Structure formats: C-alpha cells, structure tokens
Amino acid sequence: MTLPMKGIGDRRYYEKWYTDRDWRFYAPLLGRVMAVASPGPIVDLGAGLGYFVEAASRWGLDCAGLEGSADAVEMALQRAPGLRLTCHDIESPLAFGDDSVSV
C-alpha cells in the first residue's frame, strides 16, 4: 500500500510553527543569499509555506519553491495564489536542467 506524499509536516505542524511569520521574516536570509550567490534563478528546496519564494519574488527575483508537504503547498497557494511553489518528492529528479539555476 502506497501512502500519499505528506512531507515532514501536516497542516497542524505549519499552523503551529510558521503562520506567525510572513515573507519579511525571510528577507535577511534572502540578503545573505544575494551577497554570496551568482545572479540567476533561485530554487528553494523544502520551501514550506513559500515565504522565502515570496520574499524573492517581491524583490523581482526569479525564484521557485519545491516542498514535500502537500498541506504546506496548499496553505501557501491559498495565501498567495501566484506563488511558484509545487509539491515535489525530494527523492525524484528535479525538473531543472543543468546550469539552469544559480542557487
């Protein structure tokens, strides 16, 4: 019997630990990434509720997020429908070509 992919947390997990944040919480991390990375597309693996992706997008950066929890992706897209965030099993190959992302 194969169970559906759930990632590391269900809706209750993300409500407990992350919903008191917004994209601004991740702005300092985005600044650190920009300070050391080459310009180009960014991929956030384990994107959770997509706050980092949202921060990067608000600054005009090309950023996509991959998250293993279907609940987290659903919550993120309810909050920000245009967010580039998809549910992805980390054991599966990434849908990005060689040298197509910077960070």
ABEGO torsion letter per residue (X at the ends): XBBBBAEABBAAAAAAAAAABBAAAAAAAAAAAAAABBBEBBBBBGAEAGAAAAAAAAAGBBBBBBBABAAAAAAAAAABAABBBBBBBAABBBABBBGABAX
